[in-house]
Every structure is written in C-alpha cells, then in structure tokens.
C-alpha cells in the first residue's frame, strides 16, 4: 500500500535505535528508501490500531456473552484465512 497523501504534509524527524548489525545490513541495500519503508509501516500499524479502537468502542456496548464473542472471533478468523488463501 502506497499512501501519497502525506507528500503534501509537513514532515517531522524521529530517531530510531536499531542493532548495529542491522544497520550494517541496511547500509548494503542502498536502493531501499528506509525512511519511506518505516513511514509505510507506521501508517499501516496506525490504521490497524484505529480499526481496533473503533471495534472496541462498538463492542463495548455489546450484549453478547463471552462465548458468543469467541465463536464470532473464530468464524471471522476462518473467513479471513480463506480470503488470504484465495489471494
């Protein structure tokens, strides 16, 4: 997933700590834009967290029992698994 909407957004810098060995390996791959890769990973994780937050809010009002929730979760896991197998 490439999100280009951030291109017009003011960027800030962050500092990450990684093992020296990893940095040495990354330095050998000059063709990879590590900043863009990290940015995309952060965006993807934030999208996942936003979905989880929404689900938590939606289900906090649920009257389902724990067992019903577990059954729905298993069913959802099967559906997602089948979707990925077909892809």
C-alpha distances in whole Angstrom, upper triangle without the diagonal:
4,6,10,12,13,15,18,18,21,19,21,22,22,24,23,25,24,27,29,28,24,25,27,24,22,24,25,21,21,19,16,15,15,15,12,11,13,11,8,10,12,10,8,12,13,12,13,16,17,17,19,21,21,22,25,26,27,28,31,33,33,36,35,36,35,35,34,31,31,31,28,26,27,27,23,22,24,22,19,20,21,18,16,19,19,16
4,6,9,10,11,14,15,18,17,19,20,20,22,22,25,24,27,28,28,24,24,26,24,21,23,24,20,20,17,15,13,14,13,10,10,12,10,7,10,12,10,10,14,14,13,15,18,18,19,21,23,23,25,27,28,29,31,33,35,35,38,37,39,38,39,37,34,34,35,32,29,31,30,27,26,28,26,22,24,25,22,20,23,23,19
4,6,7,9,11,12,15,14,17,18,19,22,22,25,25,28,30,30,26,26,28,26,23,25,26,23,22,20,17,15,15,14,10,11,13,10,8,11,11,9,10,13,13,12,15,17,16,17,20,21,21,23,26,26,27,29,31,33,34,37,37,39,37,39,37,34,34,35,32,30,31,31,27,27,29,27,24,26,27,23,22,25,25,22
4,5,6,8,10,13,13,16,18,20,22,23,26,27,30,31,31,28,27,29,28,24,25,27,23,22,19,17,15,16,14,11,13,14,11,10,14,14,11,13,17,16,15,18,20,19,21,24,24,24,27,29,29,30,32,34,36,37,40,40,42,41,42,40,37,38,39,35,33,35,35,31,31,33,30,27,29,30,27,26,29,28,25
4,5,6,8,11,12,15,18,20,23,24,27,28,31,33,33,30,29,31,30,27,28,30,26,25,23,20,18,18,16,13,15,16,12,12,15,14,11,14,17,15,14,18,19,18,20,23,23,23,25,27,27,28,31,32,34,35,39,39,41,40,42,40,36,37,38,35,33,35,35,31,31,33,31,28,30,32,28,27,31,30,27
4,5,5,8,8,12,14,16,19,20,24,25,28,30,31,27,26,29,28,24,25,27,24,23,21,19,15,16,13,11,13,13,10,10,14,12,10,13,16,14,14,18,19,18,20,23,22,23,26,27,27,29,31,33,35,36,40,39,42,40,42,40,37,38,39,36,34,36,36,32,32,34,32,29,31,33,30,28,32,32,28
4,6,8,9,12,15,17,20,22,25,26,29,30,31,28,26,29,28,24,25,27,24,22,20,18,15,16,13,11,14,15,11,12,16,15,13,16,19,18,18,21,22,21,24,26,26,27,29,31,31,33,35,36,38,40,43,43,45,44,46,44,41,41,42,39,37,39,39,35,35,37,35,32,34,35,32,31,34,34,30
4,7,9,13,16,18,22,24,27,29,32,33,34,31,29,32,31,27,28,30,27,25,24,22,18,19,16,14,18,18,14,15,19,17,15,19,21,19,19,23,24,22,25,27,27,27,30,32,31,33,36,37,38,40,44,44,46,45,47,45,42,43,44,41,39,41,41,37,37,40,37,34,36,38,34,33,37,36,33
4,6,10,13,15,19,21,25,26,30,31,33,29,28,31,30,27,27,30,27,25,24,22,18,19,15,14,17,16,13,14,17,15,14,17,19,17,18,21,21,20,23,25,24,25,28,29,29,31,34,34,36,38,42,42,44,43,45,43,40,41,43,39,37,40,40,36,36,39,37,34,36,37,34,33,37,37,33
4,7,10,13,17,19,23,25,29,30,32,29,27,30,30,26,27,29,27,25,24,22,18,18,15,14,18,17,13,16,18,16,15,19,20,18,20,23,23,22,25,27,26,27,30,31,31,33,35,36,38,40,44,44,46,44,47,45,42,43,45,42,39,42,42,38,38,41,39,36,38,40,37,36,39,39,36
4,7,10,13,16,19,21,25,26,28,25,23,26,26,22,23,26,24,22,22,19,16,15,11,12,15,13,11,14,16,14,13,17,18,17,19,22,21,21,24,26,25,27,30,30,30,33,35,35,38,40,43,43,45,43,45,44,41,41,43,41,38,40,41,37,37,40,38,35,37,39,36,34,38,38,35
4,7,10,13,17,19,23,24,26,24,21,25,25,22,22,26,24,22,23,20,16,15,12,13,15,13,11,15,16,14,14,18,18,17,19,22,21,21,25,26,25,27,30,30,30,33,35,35,38,40,43,43,45,43,45,44,41,41,43,41,38,41,41,38,37,40,39,36,37,40,37,35,39,39,36
4,7,10,13,16,20,20,23,20,18,21,22,19,19,23,21,20,21,18,15,13,10,12,14,12,11,15,15,13,15,18,18,17,20,23,22,23,26,27,26,29,31,31,32,34,36,36,39,41,44,44,45,43,45,45,41,41,44,41,38,41,42,38,37,40,39,36,37,40,37,35,38,39,36
4,7,10,13,17,18,20,18,16,20,21,18,19,22,21,20,21,18,15,13,10,13,14,11,11,14,14,12,14,17,17,16,19,21,20,21,25,25,25,27,30,29,30,33,34,34,38,39,43,42,43,41,43,43,39,39,42,40,36,38,40,36,35,38,38,34,35,38,36,34,37,38,35
4,7,10,13,14,17,15,13,17,18,16,17,20,20,19,21,18,16,13,11,14,15,11,12,16,15,14,17,19,18,18,22,23,22,24,27,27,27,29,31,31,32,35,36,36,39,41,44,44,44,42,44,44,40,40,42,41,37,39,41,37,36,39,39,35,36,39,37,35,38,39,36
4,6,10,12,14,12,11,15,16,14,15,18,18,18,20,17,15,12,11,14,13,10,12,15,14,13,16,18,16,17,21,21,21,23,26,25,26,29,30,30,32,34,35,35,39,40,43,42,42,40,42,42,38,37,40,38,35,37,38,35,33,36,37,33,33,37,35,32,35,37,34
4,7,9,12,10,10,13,15,13,15,18,18,19,21,18,17,14,14,17,16,13,15,18,16,15,19,20,19,20,23,23,23,25,28,27,28,31,32,32,34,36,37,37,40,41,44,43,43,40,42,43,39,38,41,39,36,37,39,36,34,37,38,34,34,38,36,33,36,38,35
4,6,8,7,7,10,11,11,13,15,16,17,19,17,16,13,14,17,15,13,16,18,16,16,20,20,19,21,24,24,23,26,28,28,29,32,33,32,35,37,37,38,41,42,45,43,43,40,42,42,39,38,40,39,35,36,38,36,33,36,36,33,33,36,35,32,34,36,33
4,5,5,7,9,10,11,13,15,16,18,20,18,18,15,17,20,18,16,19,21,19,19,23,23,22,24,27,26,26,30,31,30,32,35,35,35,38,40,40,40,44,44,47,45,45,42,43,44,41,39,42,41,37,38,40,37,35,37,38,35,34,37,36,33,35,37,35
4,5,5,6,9,10,11,13,15,16,19,18,18,15,17,20,19,17,21,23,21,22,25,26,25,27,30,29,30,33,34,34,35,38,39,39,41,43,43,44,47,48,51,49,49,46,47,48,44,43,45,44,40,41,43,41,38,40,41,37,37,40,39,35,37,39,37
4,5,5,6,9,10,11,13,16,18,17,18,16,18,21,19,18,22,23,21,22,26,26,25,28,30,30,30,33,35,34,36,39,39,39,42,44,44,44,48,48,51,49,49,45,46,47,44,42,44,43,40,40,42,40,37,39,40,36,35,38,37,34,35,37,35
4,5,5,6,9,10,11,14,16,14,15,12,15,17,15,14,18,19,17,19,22,22,21,24,27,26,27,30,31,31,33,35,36,36,39,41,41,41,45,45,48,46,46,43,44,44,41,39,41,40,37,37,39,36,34,36,36,33,32,35,34,30,32,34,32
4,5,5,6,9,10,12,14,13,13,11,13,16,14,14,17,19,18,19,22,23,22,25,27,27,28,31,32,32,34,36,37,37,40,42,42,43,46,47,50,48,48,45,46,47,43,42,44,43,39,40,41,39,36,38,39,35,34,37,36,33,34,36,33
4,5,5,7,9,11,14,14,15,13,16,18,17,17,20,22,21,22,25,26,26,28,30,30,31,34,35,35,37,40,40,41,43,45,45,46,50,50,53,51,51,48,49,50,46,45,47,45,42,42,44,41,38,40,41,37,36,39,38,34,36,38,35
4,5,5,7,10,12,12,14,12,15,17,15,16,19,20,19,21,24,24,24,27,29,29,30,33,34,34,36,38,39,39,42,44,44,45,48,48,51,49,49,46,47,47,44,42,44,43,39,40,41,39,36,37,38,34,33,36,35,31,32,34,31
4,5,5,7,10,8,10,8,12,14,12,13,16,17,16,18,21,21,22,24,26,26,28,30,31,32,34,36,37,37,40,41,42,43,46,47,50,48,48,45,46,46,43,42,43,42,38,39,40,37,35,37,37,33,32,35,33,30,32,33,30
4,5,6,9,9,11,10,13,15,14,15,18,19,19,21,24,24,25,27,29,30,31,33,35,35,37,39,40,41,43,45,45,46,50,50,53,52,52,49,50,50,47,45,47,46,42,43,44,41,38,40,40,37,36,38,37,33,35,36,33
4,6,9,10,12,12,15,17,16,17,20,21,21,23,25,26,26,29,31,31,33,35,36,37,39,41,41,42,45,46,47,48,51,51,54,53,53,50,51,51,48,46,48,46,43,43,44,41,39,40,40,37,36,38,36,33,34,35,32
4,6,6,9,9,13,14,13,15,17,18,18,21,23,23,24,26,28,28,30,32,33,34,36,38,39,40,42,44,44,46,49,49,52,50,51,48,49,49,45,44,45,44,40,41,42,39,36,38,37,34,33,35,33,30,31,32,29
4,6,8,9,12,13,13,15,17,18,19,21,23,23,25,27,28,29,31,33,34,35,37,39,40,41,43,45,46,47,50,50,54,52,53,50,51,51,47,46,47,46,42,43,44,41,38,40,40,36,35,37,35,32,34,35,31
4,7,9,12,12,12,15,16,16,18,20,21,22,24,26,27,28,30,32,33,34,36,37,39,40,42,43,44,46,49,49,52,51,52,49,50,49,46,45,46,44,41,41,42,39,37,38,37,34,33,35,33,30,31,32,28
4,6,9,9,8,11,13,13,14,17,18,18,20,22,23,24,26,28,29,30,32,34,35,36,38,40,41,42,45,45,49,47,48,46,46,46,42,41,43,41,38,38,39,36,34,35,34,31,31,32,30,27,29,30,26
4,5,5,6,9,10,11,12,14,15,17,19,20,21,23,25,26,27,29,30,32,33,35,36,38,39,41,43,44,47,46,47,45,46,45,42,41,42,40,37,38,39,35,34,36,35,31,31,33,31,28,30,31,27
4,5,5,6,8,10,10,12,14,15,16,18,20,21,22,24,26,27,28,30,32,33,34,36,37,38,41,42,45,44,45,42,44,43,40,39,41,39,35,36,37,34,32,34,34,30,30,32,30,27,30,31,27
4,5,5,6,9,10,11,12,14,15,16,18,20,21,22,24,26,27,29,30,31,33,35,36,37,40,41,44,43,44,42,43,43,39,39,41,38,35,37,37,34,33,35,34,30,31,33,31,28,31,32,29
4,5,5,6,9,10,10,12,14,15,16,18,20,21,23,24,25,27,29,30,31,33,34,36,39,39,43,42,43,41,42,41,38,38,39,37,34,35,35,32,31,33,32,28,29,31,28,26,29,29,26
4,5,5,6,9,10,11,12,14,15,17,18,20,21,23,24,26,27,29,30,32,33,34,37,38,41,40,41,39,40,39,35,35,36,34,31,32,33,29,28,30,29,25,26,28,26,23,26,27,23
4,5,5,6,9,10,11,12,14,15,16,18,20,21,22,24,26,27,28,30,31,32,35,36,39,38,39,37,38,38,34,34,36,33,30,32,33,29,28,30,30,26,26,29,27,24,27,28,25
4,5,5,6,9,10,11,12,14,15,16,18,20,21,23,24,25,27,29,30,31,34,35,38,38,39,37,38,38,34,34,36,33,30,32,33,29,28,30,29,26,27,29,27,25,28,29,25
4,5,5,6,9,10,11,12,14,15,17,18,20,21,23,24,26,27,29,30,33,33,37,36,37,35,36,35,32,32,33,31,28,29,30,26,25,27,26,22,24,26,23,21,24,25,22
4,5,5,6,9,10,11,12,14,16,17,18,20,21,22,24,26,27,28,31,32,35,34,35,33,34,33,30,29,31,29,25,27,28,24,23,25,25,21,22,25,22,20,23,24,21
4,5,5,6,9,10,10,12,14,15,16,18,20,21,22,24,25,26,29,30,34,33,34,32,34,33,29,29,31,29,26,28,29,25,24,27,26,23,24,27,24,22,26,27,24
4,5,5,6,9,10,10,12,14,15,17,18,20,21,23,24,26,28,29,33,32,33,32,33,32,28,29,30,28,25,27,28,24,23,26,25,21,23,26,23,21,25,26,23
4,5,5,6,9,10,11,13,14,16,17,18,20,21,23,24,27,27,31,30,31,29,30,29,26,26,27,25,22,24,24,20,20,22,21,18,19,22,19,18,21,22,19
4,5,5,6,9,10,11,12,14,15,16,18,20,21,22,25,26,29,28,29,27,28,28,24,24,26,24,21,23,24,20,19,22,22,18,20,23,21,19,22,24,21
4,5,5,6,9,10,10,12,14,15,16,18,20,21,24,24,28,27,29,27,29,28,24,25,27,24,22,24,25,21,21,24,23,20,22,25,23,21,25,26,24
4,5,5,6,9,10,11,12,14,15,17,18,20,22,23,27,26,28,26,28,26,23,24,25,22,20,22,23,19,19,22,20,17,20,22,20,19,23,23,21
4,5,5,6,9,10,11,12,14,15,16,18,21,21,24,23,25,23,25,23,20,20,22,19,17,19,20,16,16,19,18,15,17,20,18,17,21,22,20
4,5,5,6,9,10,10,12,14,15,16,19,20,23,23,24,22,24,23,20,20,22,20,17,20,21,18,18,21,21,18,20,23,21,21,24,26,24
4,5,5,6,9,10,11,12,14,15,18,19,22,22,24,23,25,24,20,21,23,20,18,22,22,18,19,22,21,19,22,24,22,22,25,26,24
4,5,5,6,9,10,10,12,14,16,17,20,20,22,21,22,21,17,19,20,17,15,18,18,15,16,19,18,15,18,21,19,19,23,23,22
4,5,5,6,9,10,10,12,15,15,18,18,19,18,20,19,15,16,18,16,13,17,17,14,15,19,18,16,19,21,20,20,23,25,24
4,5,5,6,9,10,10,13,15,18,18,20,19,21,20,17,18,21,18,16,20,21,18,19,22,21,19,22,25,23,24,27,28,27
4,5,5,6,9,10,12,13,17,17,19,19,21,19,16,18,20,17,16,20,20,17,18,22,20,19,22,24,22,23,27,27,26
4,5,5,6,8,10,11,14,14,16,15,18,16,12,15,16,13,12,16,16,13,15,18,17,16,20,22,20,21,25,26,25
4,5,5,6,9,10,13,13,15,14,17,16,12,15,17,15,13,17,18,16,17,21,20,19,22,24,23,24,27,29,28
4,6,5,7,9,13,14,16,16,19,18,15,17,20,17,16,20,21,18,20,23,23,22,25,27,26,27,30,31,30
4,6,6,7,11,12,15,15,18,16,13,16,18,15,15,19,18,16,19,22,20,20,23,25,24,26,29,29,29
4,5,5,8,9,11,12,14,12,10,13,15,12,12,16,16,15,17,20,20,19,22,24,24,25,28,29,29
4,6,9,10,12,12,15,14,12,15,17,15,15,19,20,18,20,23,23,23,26,28,27,29,31,33,33
4,7,9,12,13,16,14,13,16,18,16,17,20,21,20,22,25,24,24,27,29,29,30,33,34,34
4,5,9,10,13,11,10,13,15,13,14,17,18,17,20,22,22,22,25,27,27,28,31,32,32
4,7,9,12,10,10,13,14,13,15,18,18,18,21,23,23,24,27,28,28,30,33,34,35
4,7,8,6,6,10,11,10,12,15,15,15,18,20,20,21,24,25,26,28,30,31,32
4,5,5,6,9,10,11,12,14,15,16,18,20,21,23,24,26,27,29,30,32,33
4,5,5,6,9,10,10,12,14,15,16,19,20,21,22,24,26,27,29,31,32
4,5,5,6,9,10,11,12,14,15,17,19,20,21,23,24,26,27,29,31
4,5,5,6,9,10,11,12,14,15,17,18,20,21,23,24,26,27,29
4,5,5,6,9,10,10,12,14,15,16,18,20,21,22,24,26,27
4,5,5,6,9,10,10,12,14,15,16,18,20,21,23,25,26
4,5,5,6,9,10,11,12,14,15,17,19,20,21,23,25
4,5,5,6,9,10,11,12,14,15,16,18,20,21,23
4,5,5,6,9,10,10,12,14,15,16,18,20,21
4,5,5,6,9,10,10,12,14,15,16,19,20
4,5,5,6,9,10,11,12,14,15,17,19
4,5,5,6,8,10,11,12,14,16,17
4,5,5,6,9,10,11,12,14,15
4,5,5,6,9,10,10,12,14
4,5,5,6,9,10,11,13
4,5,5,6,9,10,11
4,5,5,6,9,10
4,5,5,6,9
4,5,5,6
4,5,5
4,6
4
